[in-house]
Amino acid sequence: MDTASIYGDHLDEMNLVMHHTMNLIKQGAASIKENTGMEPIEHLKGRIKDEESMREKCRRQNLPETTDSALNKLFDSIGIRIVCSFLDDVYAVRDFLADCPDIEIVTEKDYIKNVKPNGYRSLHIITRVKGYHVEIQLRTISMDTWAALEHHIRYKKSIANTTLIFDELKRCADELASTDASMQTIRSMINENITC
């Protein structure tokens, strides 16, 4: 059995890139807060995809289990999740990332505006930072809560009534999205009153 890391000798550099990217995001959040008076980020979390998960993803996508596949064919070896309070904050942080000279946006998938059929919502951005791909997911607290619960349920064994359960999950996702929109409206109304 091959015990060598699928990341070869890149792990230390990958960790440095992850922390560098997270520091850039924190700087962006501080700048947004300075302009708006409100903290745009509730939680910020980074991780290097664990070895077995990366190997399994290579197998699923019929790629050789090599460092080249892990770092150049798949784009989530380094992952960062940004959880924001409000929808506007998601896009404010996204705009900061787009303007940051140290971060190159490679692709962007907006599952907030283009919701997945199961109700999943999030903004996924593949970036390159110092030569490494970094997948950044931005979502609201509601979206993050729903995604965590959906993940737990999806990977439970022997679930009965899966159609009913997934229909209910979709309904919950839509209700949470409606709440996000309402909270954004309330925040905008409060901000308008403050500036008047």
C-alpha positions as a printed NumPy array, in Angstrom:
array([[  0.   ,   0.   ,   0.   ],
       [  1.267,   3.458,  -0.962],
       [  1.88 ,   5.505,   2.191],
       [  3.293,   8.58 ,   0.44 ],
       [  1.147,  11.697,   0.646],
       [ -0.974,  12.356,  -2.418],
       [  0.186,  15.961,  -1.993],
       [  3.848,  14.963,  -2.315],
       [  6.06 ,  17.505,  -0.556],
       [  3.52 ,  20.353,  -0.974],
       [  1.683,  20.139,   2.372],
       [  3.71 ,  22.815,   4.173],
       [  3.326,  25.247,   1.273],
       [ -0.382,  24.436,   0.991],
       [ -0.859,  25.287,   4.668],
       [  0.994,  28.577,   4.171],
       [ -1.207,  29.413,   1.167],
       [ -4.372,  28.562,   3.115],
       [ -3.372,  30.817,   6.028],
       [ -2.218,  33.597,   3.673],
       [ -5.583,  33.492,   1.878],
       [ -7.478,  33.531,   5.168],
       [ -5.435,  36.55 ,   6.305],
       [ -6.276,  38.356,   3.056],
       [ -9.968,  37.604,   3.652],
       [ -9.699,  38.971,   7.21 ],
       [ -8.109,  42.151,   5.832],
       [-10.973,  42.446,   3.352],
       [-13.508,  41.964,   6.133],
       [-11.827,  44.707,   8.176],
       [-11.983,  47.049,   5.188],
       [-15.678,  46.281,   4.614],
       [-16.392,  46.831,   8.316],
       [-14.584,  50.179,   8.19 ],
       [-16.851,  51.278,   5.327],
       [-20.148,  49.857,   6.61 ],
       [-19.704,  49.753,  10.38 ],
       [-20.722,  46.073,  10.402],
       [-18.676,  42.884,  10.494],
       [-19.357,  41.032,   7.195],
       [-18.028,  37.618,   8.279],
       [-19.45 ,  35.47 ,  11.076],
       [-17.174,  32.435,  10.626],
       [-14.089,  31.704,   8.577],
       [-12.714,  28.182,   8.333],
       [ -9.999,  26.591,   6.227],
       [ -8.867,  23.03 ,   5.644],
       [ -6.602,  20.877,   3.527],
       [ -8.699,  18.039,   2.06 ],
       [ -7.748,  14.863,   3.883],
       [ -5.725,  12.277,   2.002],
       [ -8.391,   9.575,   1.721],
       [-11.074,  12.039,   0.587],
       [ -8.761,  13.312,  -2.147],
       [ -7.854,   9.771,  -3.228],
       [-11.529,   8.825,  -3.315],
       [-12.342,  11.906,  -5.41 ],
       [ -9.588,  10.932,  -7.867],
       [-11.126,   7.452,  -8.159],
       [-14.642,   8.887,  -8.628],
       [-13.393,  11.089, -11.451],
       [-11.243,   8.352, -13.017],
       [ -8.024,  10.251, -12.331],
       [ -4.754,   8.664, -11.234],
       [ -4.091,   9.067,  -7.507],
       [ -1.166,  11.421,  -8.03 ],
       [  0.031,  14.784,  -6.803],
       [ -0.65 ,  16.22 , -10.267],
       [ -4.292,  15.09 , -10.094],
       [ -4.718,  16.423,  -6.534],
       [ -3.217,  19.833,  -7.247],
       [ -3.834,  20.483, -10.957],
       [ -6.86 ,  18.446, -12.063],
       [ -9.001,  18.854,  -8.931],
       [ -9.408,  22.271,  -7.41 ],
       [-10.447,  21.783,  -3.781],
       [ -7.301,  20.482,  -2.108],
       [ -7.342,  23.757,  -0.151],
       [-10.809,  24.824,   0.95 ],
       [-12.032,  27.926,   2.743],
       [-15.582,  28.514,   3.942],
       [-16.797,  32.041,   4.646],
       [-20.085,  32.362,   6.52 ],
       [-21.742,  35.778,   6.427],
       [-24.756,  37.186,   8.249],
       [-26.404,  38.785,   5.227],
       [-26.649,  38.192,   1.486],
       [-25.061,  41.564,   0.703],
       [-22.032,  40.552,   2.778],
       [-21.528,  37.44 ,   0.637],
       [-21.232,  39.605,  -2.479],
       [-19.19 ,  42.337,  -0.732],
       [-16.6  ,  39.721,   0.27 ],
       [-16.746,  38.239,  -3.23 ],
       [-16.037,  41.678,  -4.735],
       [-13.065,  42.106,  -2.396],
       [-11.682,  38.738,  -3.537],
       [-12.076,  39.751,  -7.184],
       [-10.168,  42.997,  -6.565],
       [ -7.4  ,  41.423,  -4.451],
       [ -4.148,  41.322,  -6.463],
       [ -2.913,  38.185,  -4.618],
       [ -6.025,  36.202,  -5.593],
       [ -6.842,  35.118,  -9.147],
       [-10.434,  34.001,  -9.69 ],
       [-10.462,  31.002, -12.039],
       [-14.168,  30.089, -12.01 ],
       [-17.261,  31.097, -10.104],
       [-20.531,  29.192,  -9.603],
       [-23.355,  31.113,  -7.99 ],
       [-25.721,  28.591,  -6.424],
       [-27.465,  31.443,  -4.606],
       [-28.826,  32.939,  -7.818],
       [-28.895,  29.533,  -9.566],
       [-30.111,  27.217,  -6.808],
       [-29.357,  23.497,  -7.088],
       [-32.488,  21.304,  -7.476],
       [-32.183,  20.009,  -3.892],
       [-32.248,  23.579,  -2.506],
       [-28.491,  23.969,  -1.94 ],
       [-27.325,  27.577,  -2.001],
       [-23.76 ,  28.88 ,  -1.835],
       [-21.291,  30.896,  -3.893],
       [-18.336,  28.739,  -4.989],
       [-15.186,  30.391,  -6.275],
       [-12.107,  28.543,  -7.514],
       [ -9.069,  30.754,  -7.098],
       [ -5.332,  30.503,  -7.572],
       [ -3.124,  31.837,  -4.817],
       [  0.67 ,  31.542,  -5.087],
       [  0.299,  28.793,  -7.673],
       [ -2.218,  26.662,  -5.739],
       [ -5.941,  26.233,  -6.29 ],
       [ -8.094,  27.349,  -3.369],
       [-11.83 ,  26.669,  -3.367],
       [-13.705,  29.39 ,  -1.483],
       [-17.346,  28.877,  -0.495],
       [-19.373,  31.874,   0.662],
       [-22.783,  31.516,   2.26 ],
       [-25.076,  32.969,   4.873],
       [-25.594,  31.439,   8.325],
       [-28.915,  29.981,   7.136],
       [-27.318,  28.393,   4.071],
       [-24.497,  26.959,   6.17 ],
       [-26.884,  25.471,   8.731],
       [-29.002,  23.88 ,   5.991],
       [-25.948,  22.466,   4.184],
       [-24.59 ,  20.914,   7.391],
       [-27.916,  19.265,   8.209],
       [-28.437,  18.07 ,   4.638],
       [-24.934,  16.552,   4.648],
       [-25.638,  14.609,   7.873],
       [-28.936,  13.309,   6.539],
       [-27.584,  12.42 ,   3.087],
       [-24.861,  10.205,   4.552],
       [-27.08 ,   8.359,   7.024],
       [-27.495,   4.694,   6.175],
       [-30.897,   3.039,   5.659],
       [-33.171,   6.078,   5.572],
       [-36.817,   5.291,   4.881],
       [-39.054,   7.78 ,   3.025],
       [-36.103,   9.468,   1.302],
       [-38.373,  11.24 ,  -1.209],
       [-40.429,  12.81 ,   1.56 ],
       [-37.305,  13.745,   3.524],
       [-35.605,  15.406,   0.557],
       [-38.831,  17.221,  -0.363],
       [-38.928,  18.584,   3.192],
       [-35.267,  19.582,   2.985],
       [-35.982,  21.491,  -0.236],
       [-38.938,  23.221,   1.453],
       [-36.73 ,  24.19 ,   4.404],
       [-34.052,  25.54 ,   2.03 ],
       [-36.651,  27.735,   0.317],
       [-37.997,  28.999,   3.657],
       [-34.486,  29.836,   4.862],
       [-33.798,  31.67 ,   1.591],
       [-36.959,  33.701,   2.139],
       [-35.761,  34.511,   5.667],
       [-32.359,  35.599,   4.315],
       [-34.106,  37.948,   1.873],
       [-36.31 ,  39.357,   4.653],
       [-33.345,  39.884,   6.972],
       [-31.494,  41.668,   4.172],
       [-34.506,  43.942,   3.633],
       [-34.677,  44.751,   7.35 ],
       [-30.958,  45.52 ,   7.452],
       [-31.28 ,  47.795,   4.407],
       [-34.203,  49.639,   6.017],
       [-32.21 ,  50.13 ,   9.24 ],
       [-29.188,  51.403,   7.278],
       [-31.39 ,  53.855,   5.357],
       [-32.776,  55.22 ,   8.651],
       [-29.273,  55.597,  10.086],
       [-28.009,  57.561,   7.087],
       [-31.014,  59.899,   6.888]])
